[in-house]
Amino acid sequence: MEKVKARDLTASFQQLDLHLNPNKATQKSTKFSLLSHQNHAFWIAVLKIKKPKPPSLVSLCLGVVGRHFEDIIEDLPDIAPTFPPNIKMALAAIARRRKLLTDDVIIVLAESSWDILDISGSDISDFGLSQVLQICKSLRAVDISRCSKLTSTGISELLQHCQCLEILRWGGCPATDQTARRCLSILKPTLHDVAGESWEELEATDIAAAAQSLRWLVWPKVDKDSLESLSVECPRIIINPKPSAFGYRGFEIPREAFPSAALDDPVVEDIDPKTWAISGFTAGSIIASTSGSDELPMAEKFRLAFVERDNRLAPKRAKNARQHQRRAVREWVMMSSRAKAMALASQATKSLHHRN
């Protein structure tokens, strides 16, 4: 027995490969070096990730003012002149997000150095826009989408006064889409000389009317007929450009020409979003309003259905509760001898009263 165990042990030792295979060692070292390189690259990438900077004191102050913006609207004419242009623009952006941007507010905050104007989804009218255009004469990008109080008169004045306008964002809801369709003729240029072979050969002096510098038009729900008309009669205007690493026709697409982000997002990027969330303004509400849908969210539909069902079943629940209480009283009477005695005494008392 011991000899068999010794032979098995000797055979096991002989099967052991105590000499390393050079090829296997090389493969292991290669794998180890590759893993080390990957780990090194990973940590370099982690270190390159920028930590979010703490908000500045100005941003914190703007957040506090924005939360109580409705309390200072009456005093804006007195305090706004002391604010620098970037603070005025930030206050206008906060007021827009809090649904507090009106003609009076934007007129007081408007600054001649502004090159962008975002009044989307606000209650600005033709009068307020015309007053702002008299102040802001160097606007490069304007967003008037979902401004249901603006008419073709205000848009016409916008295109006539803003000679540097390159980006226009309009439409976004049924009312403003209809206004945009009525304003198509304003975008179409009137030419002094039509002898040129192409639009690219025309100079600014050859265009008698319309938006001479307009190049990018953001219209989320543009209809097919309007799109074809603009493509034929306004070939210089690029409609709803899509993000591309190569640009569009050799032109770099500006950030303001993409509808995915608000025009004034960079102005408030360092401000706490809770500043305008207190009024129920969220990114989701922007997207929902941009889509032009008037339907309630699914969660709100479920809530309303639950409330309606609860109100409908409330009388039935009350009736069941009363029946359950009477049943409990009867069971208590049947189970307790004292309760039976009290019930019999009560009946006897009632019968005596009737006899008398």
C-alpha positions as CSV (number, residue, x, y, z in Angstrom):
1,M,0.0,0.0,0.0
2,E,2.8,2.4,0.9
3,K,4.7,1.5,-2.3
4,V,1.6,2.4,-4.4
5,K,1.3,5.8,-2.7
6,A,5.0,6.5,-3.2
7,R,4.6,5.7,-7.0
8,D,1.6,8.0,-7.3
9,L,3.4,10.8,-5.4
10,T,6.5,10.4,-7.7
11,A,4.4,10.5,-10.8
12,S,2.6,13.6,-9.6
13,F,6.0,15.4,-9.0
14,Q,7.2,14.3,-12.5
15,Q,4.1,15.9,-14.1
16,L,4.9,19.3,-12.5
17,D,6.6,21.8,-14.9
18,L,9.0,23.6,-12.7
19,H,10.6,25.3,-15.7
20,L,8.8,28.3,-17.0
21,N,7.8,28.4,-20.7
22,P,9.4,31.5,-22.2
23,N,6.4,32.0,-24.5
24,K,3.9,31.7,-21.7
25,A,5.9,34.1,-19.5
26,T,6.1,36.6,-22.4
27,Q,2.3,36.4,-22.9
28,K,1.7,36.9,-19.1
29,S,4.0,39.9,-19.0
30,T,2.4,41.4,-22.1
31,K,-1.1,41.0,-20.6
32,F,0.1,42.5,-17.3
33,S,1.7,45.5,-19.1
34,L,-1.4,46.0,-21.2
35,L,-3.6,46.0,-18.1
36,S,-1.2,48.4,-16.4
37,H,-1.4,50.7,-19.4
38,Q,-5.2,50.6,-19.5
39,N,-5.4,51.3,-15.8
40,H,-2.9,54.2,-16.2
41,A,-5.0,55.6,-19.1
42,F,-8.2,55.2,-17.0
43,W,-6.8,57.2,-14.1
44,I,-5.5,59.8,-16.4
45,A,-9.0,60.2,-17.9
46,V,-10.5,60.4,-14.4
47,L,-8.1,63.1,-13.4
48,K,-8.9,65.0,-16.5
49,I,-12.6,65.2,-15.6
50,K,-13.1,68.7,-14.3
51,K,-14.7,68.9,-10.9
52,P,-17.7,71.2,-10.8
53,K,-16.8,74.6,-9.7
54,P,-18.7,76.1,-6.8
55,P,-21.1,78.9,-7.9
56,S,-19.8,82.4,-7.7
57,L,-21.2,84.9,-5.2
58,V,-22.9,86.8,-8.0
59,S,-24.7,83.6,-9.1
60,L,-25.8,82.9,-5.5
61,C,-27.2,86.4,-5.2
62,L,-29.0,86.1,-8.6
63,G,-30.5,82.9,-7.3
64,V,-31.9,84.6,-4.2
65,V,-33.2,87.6,-6.2
66,G,-34.7,85.2,-8.8
67,R,-36.7,83.3,-6.2
68,H,-38.3,86.5,-5.1
69,F,-38.4,88.2,-8.5
70,E,-42.2,88.9,-8.4
71,D,-41.5,91.1,-5.3
72,I,-39.2,93.4,-7.0
73,I,-41.0,93.9,-10.4
74,E,-42.6,97.2,-9.2
75,D,-39.2,98.5,-8.2
76,L,-37.3,97.4,-11.3
77,P,-37.4,100.8,-13.0
78,D,-35.5,102.3,-10.0
79,I,-33.0,99.5,-9.4
80,A,-32.4,98.1,-12.9
81,P,-30.3,101.1,-14.3
82,T,-27.6,100.3,-11.7
83,F,-27.1,96.7,-13.0
84,P,-24.5,95.8,-15.7
85,P,-25.8,94.3,-19.0
86,N,-24.9,90.7,-18.1
87,I,-26.9,90.9,-14.8
88,K,-29.9,92.3,-16.7
89,M,-29.8,89.5,-19.2
90,A,-29.6,86.9,-16.4
91,L,-32.6,88.5,-14.7
92,A,-34.5,88.4,-18.0
93,A,-33.7,84.8,-18.4
94,I,-34.8,84.0,-14.8
95,A,-38.0,86.0,-15.4
96,R,-38.7,84.1,-18.6
97,R,-38.3,80.7,-16.8
98,R,-40.5,81.9,-14.0
99,K,-43.2,83.0,-16.5
100,L,-42.9,86.6,-15.3
101,L,-41.4,88.1,-18.4
102,T,-43.8,90.8,-19.6
103,D,-43.5,94.0,-21.7
104,D,-42.8,96.2,-18.7
105,V,-40.0,93.8,-17.4
106,I,-38.2,93.3,-20.7
107,I,-38.3,97.1,-21.5
108,V,-36.7,97.9,-18.2
109,L,-34.0,95.3,-18.5
110,A,-33.2,95.7,-22.2
111,E,-29.6,96.8,-22.9
112,S,-28.0,98.2,-26.1
113,S,-25.1,95.8,-25.8
114,W,-27.2,92.6,-26.0
115,D,-26.6,90.4,-29.0
116,I,-29.1,87.7,-28.1
117,L,-32.8,88.0,-27.1
118,D,-34.7,85.1,-25.8
119,I,-38.4,85.9,-25.0
120,S,-39.7,82.4,-25.9
121,G,-42.9,81.3,-24.2
122,S,-43.4,84.7,-22.7
123,D,-46.3,87.3,-22.8
124,I,-44.3,89.8,-24.8
125,S,-46.5,91.7,-27.3
126,D,-45.8,93.7,-30.4
127,F,-45.4,96.9,-28.3
128,G,-42.9,95.4,-25.9
129,L,-40.8,93.9,-28.8
130,S,-40.8,97.2,-30.7
131,Q,-39.6,99.1,-27.6
132,V,-36.8,96.5,-27.1
133,L,-35.8,96.8,-30.7
134,Q,-35.2,100.5,-30.4
135,I,-32.7,99.8,-27.6
136,C,-31.1,96.5,-28.8
137,K,-30.0,97.3,-32.3
138,S,-27.2,94.7,-32.6
139,L,-29.1,91.5,-32.0
140,R,-27.6,88.5,-33.7
141,A,-29.9,85.8,-32.4
142,V,-33.6,86.1,-31.4
143,D,-36.0,83.5,-30.1
144,I,-39.7,84.4,-30.3
145,S,-41.0,80.8,-30.3
146,R,-44.3,80.2,-28.4
147,C,-45.0,84.0,-28.1
148,S,-48.7,83.8,-28.8
149,K,-49.2,87.6,-28.4
150,L,-46.8,88.5,-31.2
151,T,-48.3,89.2,-34.6
152,S,-46.9,89.6,-38.1
153,T,-46.6,93.3,-37.3
154,G,-44.0,92.8,-34.5
155,I,-42.1,90.2,-36.5
156,S,-41.9,92.5,-39.5
157,E,-40.5,95.2,-37.3
158,L,-38.0,92.8,-35.9
159,L,-36.7,91.9,-39.4
160,Q,-36.6,95.5,-40.5
161,H,-34.7,96.8,-37.5
162,C,-32.3,94.0,-36.8
163,Q,-29.8,94.4,-39.7
164,C,-27.4,92.0,-38.0
165,L,-29.9,89.2,-37.3
166,E,-28.4,85.8,-38.3
167,I,-30.5,83.3,-36.2
168,L,-34.3,83.4,-35.8
169,R,-36.3,80.9,-33.8
170,W,-40.0,81.0,-34.1
171,G,-43.1,78.7,-34.2
172,G,-43.3,75.9,-31.6
173,C,-47.1,75.9,-31.0
174,P,-50.2,76.1,-33.3
175,A,-50.8,79.8,-32.8
176,T,-47.2,80.8,-33.4
177,D,-46.9,78.4,-36.3
178,Q,-49.8,80.1,-38.0
179,T,-48.2,83.5,-37.4
180,A,-44.9,82.3,-38.9
181,R,-46.7,81.1,-42.0
182,R,-48.2,84.6,-42.4
183,C,-44.8,86.1,-42.2
184,L,-43.1,84.0,-44.9
185,S,-43.5,86.8,-47.4
186,I,-41.4,89.0,-45.1
187,L,-38.5,86.7,-45.4
188,K,-38.6,86.6,-49.2
189,P,-36.3,89.2,-50.6
190,T,-37.1,91.8,-53.2
191,L,-34.2,92.2,-55.7
192,H,-33.1,95.3,-57.5
193,D,-31.4,93.3,-60.1
194,V,-32.2,89.7,-61.1
195,A,-29.5,89.3,-63.8
196,G,-27.2,87.4,-61.5
197,E,-26.7,83.7,-62.1
198,S,-26.8,82.6,-58.5
199,W,-27.8,83.9,-55.0
200,E,-24.2,83.8,-53.9
201,E,-23.2,86.5,-56.4
202,L,-25.7,88.9,-54.9
203,E,-24.4,91.7,-52.7
204,A,-26.3,93.2,-49.8
205,T,-27.1,96.3,-51.9
206,D,-28.9,94.1,-54.4
207,I,-31.4,93.0,-51.8
208,A,-34.1,95.7,-51.4
209,A,-36.0,94.2,-48.5
210,A,-36.4,91.2,-46.1
211,A,-33.8,89.9,-43.6
212,Q,-30.5,90.5,-45.4
213,S,-28.3,88.8,-42.9
214,L,-30.6,86.0,-41.8
215,R,-28.9,82.6,-42.3
216,W,-30.4,80.1,-39.8
217,L,-34.1,79.6,-39.2
218,V,-35.3,77.3,-36.4
219,W,-38.9,76.2,-36.9
220,P,-39.6,72.9,-35.1
221,K,-43.1,72.2,-36.7
222,V,-42.5,73.6,-40.2
223,D,-45.1,72.3,-42.6
224,K,-44.1,70.8,-46.0
225,D,-45.4,73.7,-48.1
226,S,-43.6,76.4,-46.1
227,L,-40.4,74.4,-46.2
228,E,-40.5,74.0,-50.0
229,S,-41.4,77.7,-50.4
230,L,-38.5,78.8,-48.2
231,S,-36.1,76.4,-49.9
232,V,-36.9,77.8,-53.3
233,E,-37.3,81.5,-52.7
234,C,-34.9,81.9,-49.7
235,P,-32.0,79.6,-50.5
236,R,-29.6,81.5,-48.3
237,I,-31.7,80.6,-45.2
238,I,-30.9,77.2,-43.7
239,I,-33.9,75.7,-41.9
240,N,-33.6,73.4,-38.8
241,P,-29.9,72.6,-39.2
242,K,-28.8,69.2,-37.7
243,P,-25.6,68.8,-35.6
244,S,-22.7,67.8,-37.8
245,A,-18.9,67.7,-37.3
246,F,-18.5,69.0,-40.8
247,G,-20.9,71.9,-40.5
248,Y,-23.4,72.7,-43.2
249,R,-22.3,73.7,-46.8
250,G,-19.0,74.8,-45.4
251,F,-20.5,76.9,-42.6
252,E,-20.0,76.2,-39.0
253,I,-23.4,75.8,-37.3
254,P,-23.7,78.1,-34.3
255,R,-25.0,76.8,-31.0
256,E,-27.9,79.1,-31.1
257,A,-29.2,77.4,-34.2
258,F,-29.9,74.2,-32.4
259,P,-33.4,73.9,-30.8
260,S,-32.2,71.4,-28.2
261,A,-31.1,74.1,-25.8
262,A,-32.5,77.5,-24.8
263,L,-30.9,80.5,-26.4
264,D,-30.1,82.0,-23.0
265,D,-28.8,78.8,-21.3
266,P,-25.2,80.1,-21.1
267,V,-26.4,83.1,-19.2
268,V,-27.9,81.1,-16.3
269,E,-25.6,78.0,-16.4
270,D,-24.0,78.8,-13.0
271,I,-27.4,79.6,-11.3
272,D,-29.2,76.9,-9.2
273,P,-32.1,75.6,-11.3
274,K,-34.2,75.6,-8.1
275,T,-34.4,79.4,-8.7
276,W,-37.1,78.9,-11.3
277,A,-38.3,75.4,-10.3
278,I,-40.4,77.0,-7.6
279,S,-42.8,78.2,-10.3
280,G,-43.0,74.8,-11.9
281,F,-40.7,75.6,-14.8
282,T,-38.7,72.6,-15.9
283,A,-36.9,71.4,-19.0
284,G,-39.6,68.9,-19.5
285,S,-42.2,71.6,-19.6
286,I,-40.2,73.4,-22.4
287,I,-40.0,70.3,-24.4
288,A,-43.7,69.6,-24.0
289,S,-44.7,73.1,-25.0
290,T,-42.3,73.0,-27.9
291,S,-44.0,69.9,-29.3
292,G,-47.2,71.8,-29.5
293,S,-49.2,69.2,-27.7
294,D,-52.0,70.3,-25.4
295,E,-52.5,66.9,-23.8
296,L,-51.9,66.4,-20.1
297,P,-49.0,64.2,-19.0
298,M,-49.8,60.6,-18.3
299,A,-49.1,61.0,-14.6
300,E,-51.6,63.8,-14.3
301,K,-54.2,61.8,-16.1
302,F,-53.7,58.9,-13.6
303,R,-54.0,61.3,-10.7
304,L,-57.2,62.9,-12.0
305,A,-58.7,59.5,-12.7
306,F,-57.9,58.4,-9.1
307,V,-59.4,61.5,-7.6
308,E,-62.6,61.0,-9.7
309,R,-62.9,57.4,-8.7
310,D,-62.3,58.2,-5.1
311,N,-65.0,60.8,-5.1
312,R,-67.4,58.4,-6.8
313,L,-66.9,55.6,-4.3
314,A,-66.9,57.8,-1.2
315,P,-70.7,57.4,-0.5
316,K,-70.5,53.6,-1.0
317,R,-67.6,53.5,1.5
318,A,-69.6,55.5,4.1
319,K,-72.6,53.1,3.7
320,N,-70.4,50.1,4.1
321,A,-68.8,51.6,7.2
322,R,-72.3,52.2,8.8
323,Q,-73.3,48.6,8.0
324,H,-70.1,47.3,9.5
325,Q,-70.8,49.3,12.7
326,R,-74.3,47.9,13.0
327,R,-73.2,44.4,12.4
328,A,-70.5,44.8,15.1
329,V,-73.1,46.0,17.6
330,R,-75.4,43.1,16.9
331,E,-72.5,40.6,17.3
332,W,-71.5,42.2,20.6
333,V,-75.1,41.9,21.9
334,M,-75.3,38.3,20.9
335,M,-72.0,37.4,22.5
336,S,-72.3,39.3,25.8
337,S,-74.9,38.4,28.5
338,R,-74.6,41.8,30.0
339,A,-75.4,43.4,26.7
340,K,-78.4,41.1,26.3
341,A,-79.7,42.2,29.7
342,M,-79.2,45.9,28.8
343,A,-81.0,45.3,25.5
344,L,-84.0,43.6,27.2
345,A,-84.1,46.4,29.9
346,S,-84.2,49.0,27.1
347,Q,-87.1,47.2,25.3
348,A,-89.0,46.9,28.6
349,T,-88.5,50.6,29.3
350,K,-89.8,51.5,25.8
351,S,-92.9,49.2,26.2
352,L,-93.8,50.9,29.6
353,H,-93.5,54.3,28.0
354,H,-95.9,53.2,25.3
355,R,-98.5,51.9,27.8
356,N,-98.4,55.0,29.8
